[in-house]
Amino acid sequence: MGGPSPPYYTPLSKPTANSAASAAAHHLKKPKLYSLAILTILCSLSYLFGAWQHGGATTPSATSNLGPTIPCFSVPQNTSTSTTQLGSPGTATTKLDFATHHSAAVDEGATTLASSTYPPCSIKYSEYTPCEDQKRSLKFPRDRLIYRERHCPEKKERLRCRVPAPYGYKNPFKWPVSRDLVWYANVPHKELTVEKAVQNWIRFEGDRFRFPGGGTMFPNGADAYIDDIGKLINLKDGSIRTAIDTGCGVASWGAYLLSRNILPISFAPRDTHEAQVQFALERGVPALIGVIASKRLPYPSRAFDMAHCSRCLIPWGQYDGAYLIEVDRILRPGGYWILSGPPIRWRKYWRGWERSRDDLNAEQMQIENVTKSLCWKKLVEKDDIAIWQKPANHLKCKKIRKVFKQPPLCSSHDPDKAWYTSLETCLTPLPEVSDNEEVAGGKLEKWPKRLNAIPPRISKGTINGVTPDTFQQDLQLWNRRVSYYKTVNNQLGQAGRYRNILDMNAFLGGFAANLVEDPLWVMNVVPVEAKINTLGVIYERGLIGTYQSWCEAMSTYPRTYDLIHADSVFTLYKDRCEMDDIMLEMDRILRPEGSLIIRDDVDMLVKVKRIADRLNWDSQIVDHEDGPLEREKLLFAVKVYWTAPASSADQQA
């Protein structure tokens, strides 16, 4: 396999010399039999030698069940051009273009589609989020915002078409410019510019939106607001690396944290404020559609160093403190919870909030009581900001339980299980410690040492089958793999080409760890069907991620990611769900001219290639980094640029 560009060889394509000799043997005299045998051996050796020169294409283990029409390519050493040429040097082969070409004007004929592809969906689906569909959500209870949780379509309801980008779609501005600017054509919604005009969230300027960094509780901008937080807790020494912003708006808090080497996840429901999360993603900020309602958030326990709510309107003290109990589950020992907005500083703002002083005082007392019952310590309340800290362990907390009997300690549940898992009003116990100074679950290194230090979940043996040696081997493996990826797709090594990246089956986060020096972020997914739950390890490395079943749609908008990486995803989901459903979802969440790297068994990749062609992706199968004799191969692909056709309004503009 490999070589200039031969088709895969299949033993059914030609008869063998041995079978021909066997058929003629009955008509030969004995002396001629020896000559024929020698001739057969020489021909076979010559054939095998020729095949070996072309990369071992006759190896049965590497060619079973392969059709003759899917070429496999070796990787050239010269990758200096803007497009990647696959094949042997000096050979005329197909080029795969990973560069973007639609950052400004739209090409004529960009909407022309091949007749054999999946059909385009109607333009009304250009912002379709299957599991947060607004019409379907109305069938569910409004109590506790349950109707805004994930409610995915039945199989018969799923779209079998490709979600279009809006007419005039352009590649986003490169980071860090994208933090402040988003093309109007990409998110054609002006509602927030009216609703939030006085709060300095967003402004419309010609063909783009500008994000000044303002917010409801930070009129001087998110940067100044974070500086105020930094005066109260240390944001500079690397002890705070992962953060979660609940009810994030357009994610300005998260956007400005990134310059401080703090990696946030922001979430907000798909609600009446059009496209809040979509704006965040277009800005290049990690975000998901989500709501804290009746189910756990899709993150492991002890994941975040810091949680934040700035007028997020979550009723923290209600429902027996269930929402703060959930924040406690995902906060790391010693982690911080930051609250600004109602009811903090209600004595100053109660008239502007149009609520009574008694009502706001009662709300704050509810929050104070719940935090005490969780054994949190209130560090400070200064001006508009209040900060609490979770204890490093539960030794003292168990003594406090004699006073605060509610919530009780959870008895027997998996604290990391968080996919459609109902919220509980019991306190998740921290791992046992031997003294008051010990950090439950293990102390983490400060960032950036945290990235490659052995995570405590591994060093303490709590991840079945994953040892420190496994972790070290994984470090080396992904260093080699990512280096190889960059020889095939040289755009991956160019700062700014990719910003939002998805790893669909992240394991220990090795792919993301090898990209941390670049101006990008990776959403590391641990599939709920994976044999081992490793998402807690990923967070202990200072990376971010979420749980997901790829039999369902992801809680994000179309065109979220610039690059998707899928390691053995289709083998994992074989016989679980349909391959084309997974690939249609990949197409939905990938930007036009976005790239894909899919690695899997060669037989599986041949099937993937056929569907990729129907999705109108430019794609090629490439040999494994260890050579052509490996059954595992890679498919590199680019989603071809296309948009919905121009409407009459677009044509008149």
C-alpha positions as CSV (number, residue, x, y, z in Angstrom):
1,M,0.0,0.0,0.0
2,G,1.3,3.5,-0.6
3,G,3.5,4.2,-3.6
4,P,2.8,6.8,-6.3
5,S,-1.0,6.4,-6.3
6,P,-2.0,2.8,-7.0
7,P,-5.5,1.6,-6.4
8,Y,-5.9,-0.9,-3.5
9,Y,-5.2,-4.4,-4.7
10,T,-7.8,-7.0,-4.2
11,P,-7.0,-10.8,-4.7
12,L,-10.2,-11.1,-6.7
13,S,-9.0,-8.7,-9.4
14,K,-6.7,-11.2,-11.2
15,P,-6.0,-14.9,-11.2
16,T,-2.8,-16.2,-9.5
17,A,0.0,-17.9,-11.3
18,N,-0.4,-20.9,-9.0
19,S,-4.0,-21.5,-10.0
20,A,-3.0,-21.4,-13.7
21,A,-0.2,-24.0,-13.1
22,S,-2.6,-26.3,-11.2
23,A,-5.1,-26.3,-14.0
24,A,-2.5,-27.3,-16.6
25,A,-0.7,-29.9,-14.5
26,H,-2.7,-32.9,-15.8
27,H,-1.5,-32.3,-19.4
28,L,2.2,-31.9,-18.7
29,K,4.9,-34.5,-18.7
30,K,7.0,-35.0,-15.6
31,P,10.2,-33.3,-17.0
32,K,8.2,-30.2,-17.9
33,L,6.6,-30.1,-14.4
34,Y,10.0,-29.1,-12.8
35,S,10.5,-26.3,-15.4
36,L,7.1,-25.0,-14.8
37,A,7.5,-25.1,-11.1
38,I,10.7,-23.1,-11.3
39,L,9.2,-20.6,-13.7
40,T,6.2,-20.2,-11.3
41,I,8.5,-19.5,-8.3
42,L,10.5,-17.0,-10.3
43,C,7.4,-15.2,-11.5
44,S,5.9,-15.1,-8.0
45,L,9.2,-13.7,-6.5
46,S,9.3,-11.1,-9.3
47,Y,5.7,-10.1,-8.6
48,L,6.2,-9.9,-4.8
49,F,9.4,-7.8,-5.3
50,G,7.5,-5.4,-7.6
51,A,4.7,-5.1,-5.1
52,W,7.1,-4.5,-2.2
53,Q,8.6,-1.6,-4.2
54,H,5.1,-0.1,-4.4
55,G,4.5,-0.2,-0.6
56,G,3.4,-3.8,0.0
57,A,0.0,-3.5,-1.6
58,T,-0.5,-7.3,-1.8
59,T,-0.3,-7.8,1.9
60,P,-3.6,-9.7,2.7
61,S,-4.0,-8.2,6.2
62,A,-3.9,-4.7,4.8
63,T,-6.2,-5.2,1.8
64,S,-9.1,-7.3,2.8
65,N,-12.5,-6.3,1.5
66,L,-11.1,-3.2,-0.3
67,G,-12.5,-2.1,-3.7
68,P,-10.2,-1.1,-6.5
69,T,-11.4,2.5,-6.6
70,I,-10.1,4.0,-3.3
71,P,-6.5,5.2,-3.6
72,C,-4.2,5.4,-0.5
73,F,-1.3,7.8,-0.5
74,S,2.0,8.1,1.2
75,V,3.0,11.5,2.6
76,P,5.7,13.6,0.9
77,Q,8.4,15.3,2.9
78,N,8.1,18.6,1.1
79,T,5.1,20.6,2.7
80,S,6.2,24.1,2.0
81,T,3.3,25.0,-0.3
82,S,-0.1,26.3,0.7
83,T,-1.7,23.0,-0.4
84,T,-0.7,19.5,0.6
85,Q,0.2,17.1,-2.2
86,L,-0.3,13.5,-1.3
87,G,1.8,10.9,-3.1
88,S,5.4,10.2,-3.9
89,P,7.6,13.2,-4.8
90,G,7.7,14.0,-8.5
91,T,4.4,12.2,-9.1
92,A,1.3,14.0,-10.5
93,T,-1.4,13.4,-7.8
94,T,-4.5,15.1,-6.5
95,K,-4.0,18.0,-4.2
96,L,-6.0,18.6,-1.0
97,D,-6.4,22.3,-0.3
98,F,-6.6,23.1,3.5
99,A,-6.4,26.8,3.1
100,T,-9.4,29.2,3.4
101,H,-10.6,31.3,0.5
102,H,-13.8,33.0,1.8
103,S,-12.8,35.6,4.3
104,A,-14.3,38.4,2.4
105,A,-16.1,38.3,-1.0
106,V,-18.2,35.3,-1.9
107,D,-17.2,33.4,-5.1
108,E,-19.6,33.2,-8.0
109,G,-21.2,29.8,-8.2
110,A,-20.3,28.9,-4.6
111,T,-23.7,27.3,-4.1
112,T,-23.5,24.8,-7.0
113,L,-23.6,21.3,-5.6
114,A,-22.8,17.9,-7.0
115,S,-25.9,15.9,-7.9
116,S,-24.7,12.8,-6.0
117,T,-24.4,14.5,-2.6
118,Y,-26.8,14.6,0.3
119,P,-29.2,17.4,-0.6
120,P,-29.0,20.8,1.2
121,C,-31.5,21.5,3.9
122,S,-33.8,24.5,3.7
123,I,-32.3,27.8,4.8
124,K,-34.7,27.7,7.8
125,Y,-32.3,25.1,9.2
126,S,-29.2,27.2,9.0
127,E,-29.0,27.5,12.8
128,Y,-30.6,24.1,13.5
129,T,-29.7,22.6,16.9
130,P,-31.4,19.2,16.9
131,C,-31.4,18.5,20.6
132,E,-32.4,22.1,21.5
133,D,-35.0,22.6,18.9
134,Q,-37.3,25.4,20.0
135,K,-40.5,23.8,18.7
136,R,-39.8,20.4,20.2
137,S,-38.9,22.0,23.5
138,L,-42.4,23.4,24.0
139,K,-43.6,19.8,24.6
140,F,-41.7,19.6,27.8
141,P,-42.4,21.2,31.3
142,R,-41.3,24.8,31.9
143,D,-40.8,24.1,35.6
144,R,-37.1,24.5,36.4
145,L,-36.4,25.2,32.7
146,I,-36.7,21.5,31.8
147,Y,-37.9,22.5,28.4
148,R,-34.5,24.0,27.6
149,E,-32.6,20.9,28.4
150,R,-31.5,18.4,25.7
151,H,-34.5,16.8,24.0
152,C,-33.2,15.0,20.9
153,P,-35.3,14.0,17.9
154,E,-36.4,10.4,17.3
155,K,-34.7,8.6,14.4
156,K,-37.6,9.2,12.1
157,E,-37.4,12.9,12.8
158,R,-33.7,13.4,12.0
159,L,-32.7,15.5,9.0
160,R,-31.1,13.7,6.1
161,C,-29.7,16.8,4.5
162,R,-26.8,19.1,4.9
163,V,-27.3,22.3,7.0
164,P,-26.5,25.3,4.9
165,A,-24.4,28.3,5.9
166,P,-26.3,31.6,5.4
167,Y,-25.7,33.4,2.1
168,G,-22.5,35.5,2.2
169,Y,-20.9,33.4,5.0
170,K,-17.2,34.3,5.5
171,N,-14.4,32.6,7.5
172,P,-14.2,34.3,10.9
173,F,-11.6,36.8,11.8
174,K,-8.4,35.3,13.2
175,W,-7.8,35.3,16.9
176,P,-7.4,37.7,18.7
177,V,-9.2,40.0,16.3
178,S,-12.2,37.6,16.4
179,R,-12.6,38.4,20.2
180,D,-13.9,41.8,19.1
181,L,-15.3,41.3,15.6
182,V,-17.8,38.9,14.0
183,W,-19.2,39.1,10.5
184,Y,-22.9,40.0,10.4
185,A,-23.5,37.5,7.5
186,N,-22.3,34.6,9.8
187,V,-24.8,35.4,12.6
188,P,-27.5,37.7,11.0
189,H,-29.2,38.7,14.3
190,K,-29.4,42.3,15.5
191,E,-31.8,41.6,18.4
192,L,-29.0,41.8,21.0
193,T,-27.8,45.1,19.7
194,V,-31.2,46.6,20.7
195,E,-31.9,44.6,23.9
196,K,-28.4,45.1,25.4
197,A,-27.5,48.5,23.9
198,V,-27.1,50.2,27.2
199,Q,-24.9,47.4,28.6
200,N,-22.3,47.6,25.9
201,W,-22.5,43.9,25.0
202,I,-22.5,44.3,21.2
203,R,-22.7,46.9,18.4
204,F,-23.6,46.6,14.8
205,E,-21.1,48.3,12.4
206,G,-21.9,47.9,8.7
207,D,-21.0,44.3,7.7
208,R,-19.9,43.2,11.2
209,F,-20.6,43.2,14.9
210,R,-18.2,44.7,17.5
211,F,-18.0,43.4,21.0
212,P,-16.7,46.1,23.3
213,G,-16.4,43.7,26.2
214,G,-19.2,45.1,28.3
215,G,-21.7,43.2,30.4
216,T,-24.6,43.7,32.8
217,M,-22.3,43.8,35.8
218,F,-19.1,45.1,34.2
219,P,-19.9,48.4,32.6
220,N,-16.2,49.2,32.5
221,G,-15.6,46.1,30.4
222,A,-14.8,42.5,31.1
223,D,-11.1,43.1,31.3
224,A,-11.4,45.6,34.1
225,Y,-13.9,43.3,35.9
226,I,-11.5,40.4,35.8
227,D,-8.8,42.7,37.1
228,D,-11.1,43.4,40.1
229,I,-11.4,39.7,40.7
230,G,-7.7,39.4,40.4
231,K,-7.3,41.8,43.3
232,L,-9.3,39.3,45.5
233,I,-7.9,35.9,44.4
234,N,-4.7,35.1,42.5
235,L,-5.3,34.7,38.8
236,K,-1.6,34.9,37.8
237,D,0.3,32.1,39.5
238,G,-1.1,29.1,37.5
239,S,-3.2,27.7,40.3
240,I,-6.4,28.6,38.4
241,R,-6.5,27.1,34.9
242,T,-10.0,25.8,34.2
243,A,-13.1,27.9,34.7
244,I,-16.8,27.6,33.9
245,D,-19.2,30.6,33.2
246,T,-22.8,29.8,33.9
247,G,-25.4,31.8,31.9
248,C,-22.6,33.4,29.9
249,G,-24.3,35.8,27.5
250,V,-21.9,36.4,24.6
251,A,-19.0,35.0,26.8
252,S,-17.0,38.2,27.2
253,W,-15.8,37.0,30.7
254,G,-14.4,33.9,29.1
255,A,-13.0,35.8,26.1
256,Y,-10.9,38.0,28.3
257,L,-9.8,35.2,30.6
258,L,-8.0,33.5,27.7
259,S,-5.3,36.2,27.6
260,R,-4.5,35.3,31.3
261,N,-3.8,31.6,30.4
262,I,-7.1,30.5,32.0
263,L,-9.2,28.2,29.9
264,P,-13.0,28.7,30.3
265,I,-16.1,26.9,29.2
266,S,-19.1,29.1,28.8
267,F,-22.7,27.9,28.6
268,A,-26.1,29.4,28.2
269,P,-29.5,28.1,27.0
270,R,-30.9,28.6,23.6
271,D,-33.4,31.2,24.7
272,T,-35.1,34.4,23.6
273,H,-31.7,36.2,23.3
274,E,-30.9,35.1,19.8
275,A,-27.6,33.3,19.3
276,Q,-25.7,34.1,22.5
277,V,-23.6,31.0,22.4
278,Q,-23.3,31.3,18.6
279,F,-21.8,34.7,19.0
280,A,-19.4,33.3,21.6
281,L,-18.2,30.6,19.2
282,E,-17.8,33.0,16.3
283,R,-15.6,35.0,18.6
284,G,-13.4,32.0,19.2
285,V,-14.5,31.4,22.8
286,P,-15.2,27.8,24.1
287,A,-18.9,27.5,24.6
288,L,-21.8,25.0,24.6
289,I,-25.6,25.3,24.7
290,G,-26.6,24.3,28.1
291,V,-28.7,25.0,31.2
292,I,-28.6,23.9,34.8
293,A,-32.1,22.5,35.4
294,S,-32.9,18.9,36.3
295,K,-29.8,17.1,35.0
296,R,-26.1,17.2,35.9
297,L,-23.9,19.4,33.8
298,P,-21.9,17.2,31.3
299,Y,-18.6,17.4,33.2
300,P,-16.8,15.2,35.7
301,S,-16.5,15.9,39.4
302,R,-13.6,18.1,40.6
303,A,-13.1,19.6,37.1
304,F,-13.0,23.4,37.5
305,D,-10.7,25.7,39.5
306,M,-13.3,28.5,39.3
307,A,-17.0,28.9,38.6
308,H,-18.6,32.2,37.8
309,C,-22.1,33.8,37.6
310,S,-22.6,37.4,36.6
311,R,-26.3,38.1,36.8
312,C,-27.0,34.7,35.3
313,L,-30.5,34.6,36.9
314,I,-30.0,31.1,38.3
315,P,-32.1,30.6,41.5
316,W,-29.1,29.3,43.5
317,G,-31.0,29.1,46.8
318,Q,-34.1,27.3,45.6
319,Y,-34.9,23.6,45.1
320,D,-33.0,22.7,48.3
321,G,-29.8,24.3,46.9
322,A,-29.7,21.7,44.1
323,Y,-27.9,24.1,41.7
324,L,-25.2,25.1,44.1
325,I,-24.8,21.4,45.1
326,E,-24.1,20.8,41.4
327,V,-21.5,23.6,41.3
328,D,-19.9,21.9,44.3
329,R,-19.7,18.6,42.5
330,I,-17.8,20.1,39.5
331,L,-15.6,22.5,41.6
332,R,-12.1,21.3,42.4
333,P,-11.1,21.1,46.1
334,G,-10.1,24.6,47.0
335,G,-11.9,26.0,44.0
336,Y,-13.7,29.3,43.9
337,W,-17.3,30.3,43.2
338,I,-17.8,34.0,42.1
339,L,-21.1,35.7,42.1
340,S,-22.0,39.2,40.9
341,G,-25.4,40.7,40.3
342,P,-28.6,40.0,42.3
343,P,-28.6,39.7,45.2
344,I,-25.1,40.9,45.8
345,R,-25.0,44.5,46.9
346,W,-28.7,44.7,46.9
347,R,-28.8,47.7,49.2
348,K,-27.4,49.8,46.3
349,Y,-29.2,48.2,43.4
350,W,-32.6,47.1,44.6
351,R,-34.6,49.9,42.9
352,G,-32.8,49.3,39.6
353,W,-33.5,45.6,39.9
354,E,-37.2,46.4,40.5
355,R,-37.3,44.1,43.5
356,S,-38.0,44.7,47.2
357,R,-35.3,44.8,49.8
358,D,-36.9,42.1,51.8
359,D,-37.0,39.8,48.7
360,L,-33.4,40.4,47.8
361,N,-32.2,40.0,51.4
362,A,-34.1,36.7,51.7
363,E,-32.5,35.5,48.4
364,Q,-29.0,36.3,49.7
365,M,-29.7,34.6,53.1
366,Q,-30.8,31.4,51.1
367,I,-27.5,31.4,49.2
368,E,-25.4,32.0,52.4
369,N,-27.2,29.1,54.2
370,V,-26.6,26.7,51.3
371,T,-22.9,27.6,51.0
372,K,-22.4,27.0,54.7
373,S,-24.1,23.7,54.4
374,L,-21.6,22.8,51.7
375,C,-18.8,23.8,54.0
376,W,-17.7,26.6,51.7
377,K,-15.9,29.6,53.2
378,K,-16.9,33.1,52.2
379,L,-13.7,34.8,51.4
380,V,-14.9,38.3,50.5
381,E,-17.8,40.4,49.4
382,K,-16.5,43.7,48.0
383,D,-18.5,46.1,45.9
384,D,-20.4,44.0,43.3
385,I,-18.4,40.8,43.7
386,A,-18.7,38.0,46.3
387,I,-16.3,35.0,46.4
388,W,-16.7,31.6,48.2
389,Q,-14.1,28.8,48.4
390,K,-14.7,25.1,48.5
391,P,-12.7,23.2,51.2
392,A,-9.6,21.2,50.2
393,N,-11.1,18.2,51.9
394,H,-14.1,17.1,53.9
395,L,-12.5,16.2,57.3
396,K,-14.0,19.3,59.0
397,C,-17.1,19.2,56.9
398,K,-18.1,15.8,58.4
399,K,-18.0,17.4,61.8
400,I,-20.2,20.3,60.6
401,R,-22.8,17.8,59.4
402,K,-23.8,17.5,63.0
403,V,-25.1,21.0,62.7
404,F,-26.1,21.2,59.0
405,K,-27.8,17.8,58.5
406,Q,-28.9,18.9,55.0
407,P,-27.8,18.2,52.4
408,P,-26.8,14.7,53.4
409,L,-23.7,13.1,52.0
410,C,-24.3,11.1,48.9
411,S,-24.0,7.4,49.7
412,S,-23.2,5.4,46.6
413,H,-23.1,7.1,43.3
414,D,-20.5,7.8,40.6
415,P,-19.6,11.5,40.9
416,D,-18.2,11.5,37.4
417,K,-21.4,10.2,35.8
418,A,-23.0,13.1,34.1
419,W,-24.9,12.2,30.9
420,Y,-28.6,12.6,31.4
421,T,-28.0,12.0,35.1
422,S,-30.5,13.6,37.4
423,L,-29.4,16.2,39.9
424,E,-29.4,15.1,43.5
425,T,-29.7,17.1,46.7
426,C,-26.9,15.4,48.5
427,L,-23.3,16.5,48.9
428,T,-20.8,14.6,46.8
429,P,-18.1,13.4,49.2
430,L,-14.5,14.2,48.4
431,P,-11.9,11.4,48.4
432,E,-10.6,10.4,51.8
433,V,-7.5,12.2,53.2
434,S,-5.2,11.6,56.2
435,D,-5.0,15.1,57.6
436,N,-6.5,18.6,57.3
437,E,-3.8,19.9,55.0
438,E,-4.1,17.2,52.3
439,V,-6.0,18.0,49.1
440,A,-8.7,15.5,48.5
441,G,-8.0,13.5,45.3
442,G,-4.4,14.8,45.0
443,K,-2.8,18.2,44.6
444,L,-2.4,19.5,41.1
445,E,0.7,21.2,39.7
446,K,0.3,24.8,38.7
447,W,-0.1,25.6,35.0
448,P,1.8,24.9,32.7
449,K,3.5,22.1,34.6
450,R,0.1,20.6,35.1
451,L,-0.2,19.7,31.4
452,N,2.4,16.9,31.4
453,A,2.6,16.0,35.1
454,I,1.0,12.6,35.9
455,P,-2.6,13.4,36.8
456,P,-3.7,12.4,40.4
457,R,-6.5,10.2,39.1
458,I,-3.8,8.2,37.3
459,S,-1.1,8.2,40.0
460,K,-3.7,7.1,42.6
461,G,-4.9,4.3,40.4
462,T,-8.5,5.4,40.1
463,I,-8.7,5.1,36.3
464,N,-9.0,1.4,35.5
465,G,-6.2,0.2,33.2
466,V,-4.4,3.5,32.9
467,T,-1.0,3.7,34.7
468,P,1.7,6.3,34.8
469,D,3.5,4.3,32.2
470,T,0.4,4.4,30.0
471,F,0.3,8.2,30.4
472,Q,4.0,8.6,29.5
473,Q,3.5,6.4,26.4
474,D,0.5,8.4,25.4
475,L,2.5,11.6,25.6
476,Q,5.1,10.3,23.2
477,L,2.5,8.7,20.9
478,W,0.6,12.0,20.4
479,N,3.7,14.0,20.0
480,R,4.6,11.8,17.0
481,R,1.1,11.7,15.6
482,V,0.5,15.5,15.7
483,S,3.9,16.0,14.1
484,Y,2.8,13.7,11.3
485,Y,-0.5,15.5,10.9
486,K,1.4,18.7,10.3
487,T,3.3,17.1,7.4
488,V,0.1,16.2,5.7
489,N,-1.9,19.3,6.6
490,N,0.6,22.1,6.8
491,Q,-2.1,24.5,7.7
492,L,-2.3,22.8,11.1
493,G,1.1,24.2,11.9
494,Q,0.2,27.8,10.8
495,A,-0.9,30.0,13.7
496,G,-4.4,31.3,13.1
497,R,-5.7,28.9,10.5
498,Y,-7.7,26.9,13.1
499,R,-9.2,28.3,16.3
500,N,-12.1,26.1,17.4
501,I,-11.1,22.4,17.4
502,L,-13.1,19.3,18.4
503,D,-11.6,16.0,19.4
504,M,-14.4,13.5,19.2
505,N,-12.7,10.7,21.2
506,A,-10.0,12.3,23.3
507,F,-8.9,9.6,25.7
508,L,-6.2,11.4,27.8
509,G,-6.2,14.6,25.8
510,G,-3.0,13.9,24.0
511,F,-4.0,15.5,20.7
512,A,-5.0,18.8,22.5
513,A,-1.9,18.7,24.7
514,N,0.3,18.9,21.6
515,L,-1.5,22.0,20.3
516,V,-1.5,24.2,23.5
517,E,1.3,26.5,22.2
518,D,-0.9,27.5,19.3
519,P,-3.7,30.2,19.4
520,L,-6.5,27.7,19.5
521,W,-8.6,25.6,21.9
522,V,-9.8,22.0,21.8
523,M,-13.1,20.7,23.1
524,N,-12.1,17.2,24.3
525,V,-15.0,14.8,24.1
526,V,-15.1,11.5,26.1
527,P,-17.9,9.4,24.5
528,V,-20.2,8.0,27.1
529,E,-19.9,4.7,25.3
530,A,-16.1,4.6,25.9
531,K,-14.8,1.7,28.1
532,I,-13.0,4.1,30.4
533,N,-14.2,7.5,31.7
534,T,-11.1,9.7,31.3
535,L,-12.6,13.2,31.2
536,G,-11.5,13.8,34.8
537,V,-7.9,13.2,33.7
538,I,-8.3,15.7,30.9
539,Y,-9.4,18.4,33.3
540,E,-6.5,17.5,35.7
541,R,-4.2,18.3,32.8
542,G,-5.6,21.8,32.6
543,L,-7.6,21.1,29.4
544,I,-11.4,21.2,28.9
545,G,-14.0,18.9,27.5
546,T,-17.5,17.4,27.8
547,Y,-19.3,14.1,27.6
548,Q,-21.2,13.2,24.5
549,S,-22.8,10.3,22.7
550,W,-22.2,10.5,19.0
551,C,-25.5,8.7,18.4
552,E,-27.0,12.1,19.2
553,A,-26.4,15.7,18.1
554,M,-23.9,17.9,20.0
555,S,-25.2,20.8,22.0
556,T,-23.8,23.4,19.8
557,Y,-24.7,25.5,16.7
558,P,-23.9,24.7,13.1
559,R,-20.4,25.8,11.9
560,T,-18.9,25.7,15.4
561,Y,-15.5,24.1,14.6
562,D,-12.7,24.8,12.2
563,L,-11.2,21.3,12.6
564,I,-12.6,18.0,13.8
565,H,-10.4,15.1,14.9
566,A,-11.9,11.6,15.2
567,D,-9.8,8.8,16.5
568,S,-11.4,5.3,16.2
569,V,-14.9,6.9,16.5
570,F,-16.5,4.8,13.8
571,T,-15.1,1.6,15.3
572,L,-16.4,2.6,18.7
573,Y,-19.9,3.2,17.3
574,K,-20.1,0.2,14.9
575,D,-23.4,-1.5,15.5
576,R,-24.5,1.3,17.9
577,C,-25.7,3.9,15.4
578,E,-25.6,4.8,11.8
579,M,-22.3,6.0,10.3
580,D,-24.0,8.5,8.0
581,D,-25.9,10.1,11.0
582,I,-22.6,10.7,12.8
583,M,-21.0,12.2,9.6
584,L,-24.0,14.4,8.9
585,E,-23.6,15.8,12.5
586,M,-19.9,16.3,11.8
587,D,-20.9,18.2,8.6
588,R,-23.4,20.3,10.6
589,I,-20.9,21.5,13.2
590,L,-18.0,22.0,10.8
591,R,-17.4,25.4,9.2
592,P,-17.3,25.7,5.4
593,E,-13.6,25.0,4.4
594,G,-13.1,23.4,7.8
595,S,-10.8,20.3,8.0
596,L,-11.2,16.8,9.3
597,I,-8.7,14.2,10.4
598,I,-10.3,10.8,10.8
599,R,-8.2,7.7,11.9
600,D,-9.6,4.2,11.9
601,D,-9.3,0.7,10.5
602,V,-8.8,0.8,6.8
603,D,-12.0,-1.1,6.1
604,M,-13.9,1.4,8.1
605,L,-12.3,4.4,6.4
606,V,-13.3,3.1,3.0
607,K,-16.9,3.3,4.1
608,V,-16.2,6.8,5.6
609,K,-14.7,7.9,2.3
610,R,-17.8,6.9,0.4
611,I,-20.0,9.0,2.7
612,A,-17.5,11.9,2.7
613,D,-17.9,12.0,-1.1
614,R,-21.7,12.2,-0.8
615,L,-21.2,15.1,1.8
616,N,-19.2,16.9,-0.9
617,W,-16.0,16.8,1.2
618,D,-12.6,16.8,-0.6
619,S,-10.9,13.8,1.0
620,Q,-8.0,11.3,0.7
621,I,-6.9,8.3,2.6
622,V,-3.3,8.5,3.8
623,D,-1.0,5.9,5.3
624,H,-0.4,5.5,9.0
625,E,2.5,7.4,10.5
626,D,4.3,4.1,11.1
627,G,4.0,3.1,7.4
628,P,1.8,1.4,4.9
629,L,1.6,-2.0,6.5
630,E,-0.5,-0.7,9.4
631,R,-4.2,-1.5,9.1
632,E,-5.1,1.8,10.7
633,K,-5.1,4.6,8.1
634,L,-6.1,8.3,8.1
635,L,-8.6,10.2,6.1
636,F,-7.8,13.9,5.7
637,A,-10.8,16.0,4.4
638,V,-11.9,19.5,3.7
639,K,-15.6,20.6,3.7
640,V,-16.2,22.3,0.4
641,Y,-17.4,25.9,0.7
642,W,-21.1,26.3,-0.1
643,T,-24.0,28.4,1.2
644,A,-27.7,28.8,0.9
645,P,-28.7,30.7,-2.3
646,A,-29.2,34.4,-2.1
647,S,-32.7,35.6,-1.0
648,S,-34.4,38.5,-2.8
649,A,-33.3,40.7,0.2
650,D,-29.7,39.6,-0.3
651,Q,-29.8,40.3,-4.0
652,Q,-31.1,43.8,-3.4
653,A,-28.5,44.6,-0.7
